[in-house]
Amino acid sequence: MNFKIPDKKDLAYFTSLLGEVNVIIDDRKENFAHDETEDLVFMPEVVLIPENSKQVSDILKYCNGQYIAVTPRGAGTGLSGGALPVHGGVLLSMHKFNKIISIDENNLQITVEPGVITQVLQEAVIEKGLYYPPDPSSRGSCFIGGNLAECAGGPRAVKYGVTKDYVLNCEIVLANGEIIWTGANVLKNSTGYNLTQLIIGSEGTLGVITQIVLKLIPYPPQTIVMLVPFADAENACKAVAAIFKAGIIPSALEFMERDAIDWTLQFRNDIVLTITDEEKAHLLIEVDGTDMDVLRQTCEKIAVVTEQFNCLNIYYAESADEKAALWKLRRSVAEAVKSNSVYKEEDTVVPRYYLPDLLKGVKEIGNKYGFKSVCYGHAGDGNLHVNIIKGDLDDKTWNEELPKGIREIFELCIKLGGTLSGEHGIGYVQKDYMDIAFNQTQLNLMKDIKKVFDPRGILNPGKIFID
């Protein structure tokens, strides 16, 4: 792809459209050259900061005509390189699209701009007694628009679903600058193709999201959190499916192996938790609802199930501080791992009954290729985050041999009925593995969809598919 590099004439147009303050061509571009994906850096030629849909439309129409690459960006918290401007050009930052437009308490809906922080959105609707459940670990900094782009999930997906299950309608700007709405603000819609769901998870390759309508549900006011330790990590994984087979649906069910907890406790000295030598893995389980007595009964049932898999002493958190400490522990794991070593994170997912097989296979592949892995994730929906640690591996092994091991991990996922990514997306770093999950006919269909929305290929090029 030989995209045009923006020149003085192009920069003059962008400045006339947005004003100098919203056109960045100096060293501040470095802040937009990376996200949270490993240590990758790609510098854009210019960062543009629009404030309304019309400005986005004008930018895309111009760039489409000039054949300039455009990479949309939210908060930059992604883990698959989705916001990296790998072909340079324009980095389109959406951080000024940060308004909650309306909360419809009658229809349980909220209309927002894509630059609203997810936690800010959640807290705004909780004040109304309403709930938006999807909550990725970066919810305190990630944008809701980025959540749509990657179809983010988080711990509570196991009971409530992921981002796609809450999006009713989107305003998007197409590559040619045309502004459209993708659906309708209704709970049921069987009118034509579902363009809304096509946009979700498309990673900014089909259009730029400028408004979002989300459905809400009533807020569950009561929760209990359990930390269940096991002497064996595979037994912890085996207990997961058994909990559901017993007729229990927790609001969250997270897995953390021992290294994940140890590294996090070292990283976050404000978390006080005593772990015995025999504890090799933990399940963090939350139940929610309106009746505390019912929740306690549910926890008792969970305890009976986990005892069948030789769990150790269960810790129950009922106070707000106790629950907050356990969730802080879980949400800090990724950052703790990142601070400890150079790493690669693979967002694997399989049907939850096969989670023990996935964990065992990952460890065997690690032994084969000489890498250590730290595993944790959303066990309730079979989503295991595999953090591959560089440690003492030399650069040649890391760069040339490790991809073979990663490919074997993904092949195992497919063999077990899973796929490449549960919530992080494909982006830049996983595109070389798409042939494992899809045959050429499937890939061609996806590429043809891309061509319909973006015939010249200017929107987030270099993502999802091999160039």
N, C-alpha and C positions, 0 to 999 in steps of 0.2 A: 504494500500500500504506500503510494507516494503522495501523501497529503501535502498540501501547501503549508509552508511556514508563514504565519502571520507577519506581514511587513508593516511599514509605517502607515501606509494607506489604510490597512485593516485596523490598526491600533487607533488611528484617528477616528474611524467610524465607531468603534466600540466606546471611545471616550465621549463622542458626541451623543451617544445613546445613553450611557450610564453615568457620565461624569468621571473626572479623574480619580476620585476617591474609590470608585468601584472597579477600577482597572489597574491590576497589579502586574508590574513588569520588573520590579526590583528584587532584592534578596528575599523579600517576604514570600516569594513563590515557593521557597523551600518548605514552608509550612504545609503546602498542598501537594508535595511531591511524593508523599508516603502515606500509608495508613497503618493499621496494626498488623499487617502481614509481614512476618519475618523482618528482614532488614532491607527490603527492596525500595529503591528510590528511582523515580522517573520525573524529570523536570518538565513542566509545561512551559510553553512560550509566553503565555499570558493567563492570568486568573481573572475571570469576570464574575462580578457579584450583582446579579439582577435582584430587583425588589418586587416585581410583579410579572404576571403571565405574559403581558404584552411585550415586555423586555426580553423574556425568554424566547418568545415567538420571533421577534426581530433578530435576535442573535442566531437562532437556528436557521432561519431563512437565509441570512447572509452567509453563514458558514457552509450551508449546503450548496449555495451558488458558487462559492469560492473554493470548495473542496478542502475545508479546514476541519480537522478532527476535533470533536467535542466530547469531553469526559465529564458527565455529571457527578457531583460529589455532595454527600451529606456531611456527617460529622467526622468521617474518616476513621471510624472504629471497626471497619470490616476486616475479615480474616482470610479473604481469598483474593485480594488484590483488585477487587471490583472497581475501586475509585482511583486506580493508578493511571495516569496519563501516559500509557506506554508508547503512544505515537506522538507525544508532545501536543502541540496545538493549543486549544482552549481548554482550560479547567473551569467548569461552570459550578461555582460554589453556591449552594442553595441555603446558606445559613441565615439569610435575612427573610426567608419565608417562614417566620416563626410565630405566626398568630393562630390562636384558637378562635375560629370564626364564629362558631355557635355550638351550644350544647342543647339538644332537643330532648327535654325531659319527658315529653309526652310520647315520643316515638323511640326513645332510648337510642339516640344517635348523636354523633359529634362530627362536626366538619372542621378540618384543620388544614394548615399548610404543612408541607413536608419537612420544614426545618424545626418543628416543635420537638423538643426532647421527650422521649417516651415516658420517662418518669413524671415529667411536668404534666403531660396529658393524663396519666393515670391518677395523679393526685387531684387534678382539677375535677375529674368525674367522681372520685371518691367523696369529695365534698358534697356532691349531689346524691350520694347513696348509690352510685353506679360503678361499674367495673369494666375495665379493659384489660383482660388477662395476659396477653402475650408480653413476656418480660425478659428479654435477653439479658445476659450478665452485665452488659454495658448500658443498661436502661437509664442510668444516671447521666449519660453523655450522648448516647446514640440518638439519631433523628428518626421520627416515624416514617419519613420518606425512604430512608435507607432500609428500614425494617420491611417495607413493601418490596423494595428492589431485590432483597435477598430472601424474602419470605421467612423472616426471623421467627424463632420459636421461643425457647427458654424453658425454665423448669415446669411451668404450669400448663404447657402444651398437652401433657399427658391426660388431663381432665378436660381442659377447655379448648384445645386446638391451637393452631398457629395463626400467624398474621392473616393468611388468605381466608380464614374462616370468619373474619370480622370486617372485611372490606366490601362495601356495597357499591361504591362508585368512585371514579377518579376523573379529575381533569388532567389531561396530559397535552403536551406540545409535541407534535410530530417533527420528524427531521426537516420537513419542508416549511416548518413554522406554523402549520395549521393547528388550531386549538380545538380539541374535542372532549366530550365526556364519554366514558366507556360503558356506563350502565344506567341504573336508576336507583333512587333512594328507597328501595323496597326490599323486603326479606325474601320474596320469591320473584324470580325473573327467568322465564323460559322464552325470551324474545330474541331470537337470533343467536349468533355466536357470542360466547362469553368473553368479551374483550377485556373486562375487568380482571378476570383470573389470568388471562394471558399476560397482562402487564406485571402482575405480582410474580416476583422471582425472575423477571427478565433482565435484571441487573443493569438497568439504564441503557439497554441496547435497542429498545423499540420506541421509546419516547421519554420525555422528561415530565415527571409528576409535579403538578403545581397545586392541586387541592385533593383532599381525600375525605370521603364520607365513611365513617366506621359505625358499626352497630355496637351497642353496649348491653350489658346484662346487670341485674341487681347485684350489689356488693355483698359477699358473704362475710359477716362480721366476726365470726369465731374461727380460730385455728389452733391446732396443736401440732408441734413439730417433734419428731422422734429422731434420734441419732442411734442407729442400730449397728453395732460392731460385729465383725466376723473374723474368725481365725484364718479364713481362706477366702480369697477374692472370688474364685469361681463359685463357691457356695453363696456368696452375696449376690452374684448375678443370677444364680438359679432361683433364689428366693423371689426375684422380681416377678416372673411370670406366675408363680404360685400365689402371690398376693391377689393378682387379678382373677385367677381361676377360682379363688375363694369368694368372688363377688364383690371385691373391694376396689374402688377407684379413688386413689389418693389425688389430692390437688397437685402434688409434686412427689417425685420419687427419683432421687439423685444417687449416683454411684461415685465414690471416691476411693481409689486405692491408697495404700499407706503413704507412699512417697508424696502424693498430692497433698495430703494433710500435713505431713512433716514439713514440706517446703513452705506451705502457706503459714504455718505457725511460726516458722523462722522469719518469714517476710512480714507478717502482721503481729508485732509484739503486743498489740492491744487486744488480741483474742486470747483468752485464757481457757485452755482445754487440756485435760490430762488424758493421754493415750497410753495404754499399757503395751508392753512388748508383744503380747500375743495378738493384738488387734492388727490385722493385715488389710482390711478394707471396711468401708462403712456405707450404709444406705442412709441418706437423709430423706425422711418421709414426712410429708405434711398432709393433714386432712383439714378440710374447711367446711363451713356450713353455718347454720343459725342456732343449733342446739348443742350446747357443750356436753351434755350427758350422752347424746348420740355419738359425738366425736370421740369421747372417752371409750365408749363401747367398741367403736371401730378400731381404735388403737389397741385395745385388748385382743381383737381378732387378728390384727397384724402381728402382734407379739406371738400368738399361738402359731401362726404360719412360719414366722422367721425362726422360731425355736426348732422347727423340723430341719432346719439347715444349720444347726449348731451355732446360732448367734450367741454373742456374749451379753454382758449386762447392758440393757437398753437405757438410754438417757432421754427423759421427757422434758421438753421445754414448753412451759405454759405462759410464763410472764413475757411481756413485750421485749425486755432486755435479753432474756435467754434466747428467744426466737431470733432476735436481730443478730446476736452473736453467731449463731449457727449459720444463718444466711450470709453473713459477712464472710465467714470462713469459706463457704461454697463459692460465692461470687468473686473471691480473691484468688482462686486457684490459678486461673489463666495468667494473671499478672505475676503471681509468685513464680510460676514455671518460667515465664519469660525473663524474669530478673535473675534466674539461676544459671541459665545457659542459652546459647544459640539453639534454636529449636525449629521444628516444623510441626504444625498442627493439622491433623487429618480429621475431618468431620464425618466419621463413618456412621452408618445406620443400617440396622437389620431388624427383622421381626423380633420382638423382645425375648421370645422363648430361646432364640439362638444367640443371645448376648454372651452366655458362657463360652460358646464355641468361638465367637469372635474374639473375646479376650484371650483365650488360650492360643488361638491362631496368631494373634498379634505378637504375643510373647515368643512363640516359636519362630516367627519370621524375624523378629529382632535378634534372636540367638543366631540365626542363620547368617544375617548380614552384619552382626556385631554392634547393633545399636540398642540403647536403653530407651524404654518408653514409660511415660507416666500417663495413666489413663483415668479419666473421670467423665461424667456426662449425665445426660438425661435418660437414666436406665429405664424409666417407665415407658418410654416410647422407643427404646432400642437404639438411642443415639449416643454413641461412645466417642468422645474426643480423645484421639490418640496423639499425645505430644511426644514426638521423637526428639531425643536429646542428643546434641552433637557430642558433648563431653570431650573425650580424648580422640575422637575420630579425626583423621587428617582430612584436608580439603579434598583430595582426590577421591577418597572413599565417600565423603559427604556429597560431592557433586556428581559422581559417576555411578557409584554402586547403590546409594540410598534410593534413587528413583526406581530401581528394580524391586527393592523391598516394598516401597509404597505401592507399586503396581500389583504386587502379590497381595497386599492388604486389601486393595480394592477388588481384586479378583475373588478373594475370599468373601467379601461383602456380597457380591453378585451371586456367588455360589450358594450363600445362605439366604438368598431371597431379598437382599437389601440393595443399596445403591451408594453412590459416591459421596453425597452430601445430604445431611438432614436439615441444616439451617444456615450454613455459612455461604452456600453458593459455589459456583465453579470459578467464575472470575478469570484471573490471569494464571493462577498457580496450579489449577487442576485441569485445565483444558486439554492437556496432553493425554489424559486418561479417559476422555469421553467415549472412546471407542470400546472401552470395557463394558459400559452400560448400554450403549446403543449401537445398532448395526447401521450400515451406510444409508439405508432407506430412511430410517428415523432421523439421522443427522441431516440428511438432505431436506427433509420436511421442515426441520427447525431453521435451517439456513434460508429456505424459501420464505418462511414467515418473516425472517429478518429483512429480506429483500423487499417484501411488500411494504413494511413500515418504514424502511430506511434504504431506498434503492442505491444510494451512493455510499452507504456504509460509514457515515461520519460519526454515528452515535456510539460512543464507548468502544471503539475498535480494539481488536486484540483480546477480547474477552469471550469466554465460553467455547469458542471454536478455534482450531488452529488456523492461522492466517493462510 
